[in-house]
Amino acid sequence: METVKRLAPVLIVPLVACAAPDPKAELEVMGLETYWAVDAPKAGEQYIAAAVRFEVRNKGRRPWGSIQASAGFRRPNDQGVFEEWGGDWKQVAPSRKPLQPGESLLVVLKSDARYHSAGAPESMFQHEAFRDAKVEVYLRLGSSGWVKFGEAPVERRIGARSVPQDVREAPAASPRL
């Protein structure tokens, strides 16, 4: 029994060191912005996808690698219940290039589900089949689980406000006869 008492601190220390970090204590999401991104046209059709843009900041005291971000996009069904409608995932900071204390990184996530039409991208907002979407943003730090950092409705506008207008304007669509 005496041996167990002497070894207990030695055995407990590694367990504490292996505890998963708390993403909410170490990271913060700033400037969350939603919009619709225009994808490259295909076969005369224009495509738009819901997108979210934000910064992840290391508010902790140590560098953190292995930071991942995820976005789940949802839209209402015919009964008004929000259902999954696409998502995206990114490695924000790899272990080999950790995010230093006080530093932040820009993250842009875009749904893999899209609307498409032969008309201009903005015209899709007026189509009877268009349904607004919302996004939920999650972060994971190292071996932690996914933690929700925010949610917001996707604004009915093309391009991010924080990007200059001349950069976010899509080329004019060719008229289809």
N, C-alpha and C positions, 0 to 999 in steps of 0.2 A: 504494500500500500504506500509506503514511503517513496518508492521509486516512481509511482504514478503521480504523486503530489509534486515531486521535483520535475518531472517531464511535462506536466500539464501546461505551464507557461510556454514551453518550447513548442508544443503541439498547437496551441491556440494562436500564437502569433502568425504562422503562415495562413491560417484560415481567415484572419482579419485582413491580411494583405491581399487575399484573393477575392475579397468582396467586390461585387460589381459597383462601378461608380454611379452616382446619382446625376443623370443628365440635367435635371432642373437646378441642382446646386452648382454645376460647373459651366453650363451653357445658357445662352439666351438668344431668342429670335427677335430681330429688330426690323422694322420697316416692312412688315408683311403687306404685299400688294398683289391683287388678282386682276386678271385680264384675259383676253382671248388672243392667241398667237396664230398668225397666218402661216400655214405650211405651203410648200411648193405645190402649184397646181399640177393636176394629172388628168390627161385626156379631156381637157376643157373644163374640168371641175375645180372649184376653189375649196380649200379645206381650212377649218379653224379648230383649234384645240384649246381647252381651258388650261390656264397656266397660273403659277404662283411664283413670286419672286420675293426673297428676303435675305437678310444677313444673319449668319450664325456667329456669335461672339463668344470667345472663351472668357468668362468672367471669373474663372478660378485662378489659382496661384501656381499651377503647373501646366506644362504643355500637354495637349491631348491629341493623340492620333486616333485612328479608327473611329471617326465620327461619320455617321451615315444619316441621311435625310430621306424621308418618304412622304409622299402626298397621295391621299386617297380622294378622288373626285366622286361626287355623288350628285344625282339629279332625281327629281320626284317622278314616280310612276303615275299612272292614271288615277290612283287613289290618293295621291299627294304624299306617299311614303317615299323617303329618300332611299335610293338603291345605289349600289356600287356602279360607277360609270368611268372606269379607267383609273390609272395611277402612274406614278413614276417613282424612281429610286435613284439616289446618287451617293457615291462615296465622297464625302465633303473634304475630309482630311485623312489621308492614309497614314499608317504608322511610321513610314519612312520620312514623312514631312508633316510633323504635328503642328497643330494650331497653338501658337504661343499665347501666354496670358495677355489679355487686352486686345488681341488681334481678332479680326472678323473676316469672314469670307462670304462672297455673294453666292447664293444658290438659286437656280431657276429650275423648276420642275414643271413638266408639261404632260397632260393626260395623253394616254395612247388611244383614247376614244375621241372621235372627231365628228363634226358636222361637215357636210359638203353640199355644194350647190353650184349651178352654172353661173349664178349672179355674183355680184360683188360681195366680199366677205361681210361687210356691214349689213347687207340685206338679209342675212340669215337670222338676225335678231328679230325681224318682223315676221318670219315664216311661222305658220300655225303649228308646225311640228317642233319648233324650238322650245326647249325647256331650260330654264336657268339651272346652273350647277352651283355647288358649294365645294369647298376643299377643307380637308383636315390635314394638318402638318404634324409629323412625328420626327423625333430625333432618337438616335441610339448612340451610346458612347461606350466603346469597348464591348464588354460582355453584358452590358445592361440590356434590359428589355426595351421595346419601343415605348416612348413617352410622348404623349400629345402636348404640343407646344402652342397650338392655336387652330382656329377655324374661321372661315370667312366665306361670304357669298362671292361668286365670281362675277365681277362687274361686267356690265354689258358695254364693253369698249374694246377696240382693237389696240393692242400694244400697251406696254407699261408706261405709266406717267413719268417714271424716273429716267426713261430713255428719250433722247431728243426726238422730236416729231419727224425730222427728215430721215432718221435711222429706222423708225418703226413703220413708216408708210410702206405699204405693199405695192409692188408694181401693178399697174392697171391690168385688169383681166381683159383678155381678148373677147370681143363680142362673139357669141355663138349663134349662128343662124339656123 
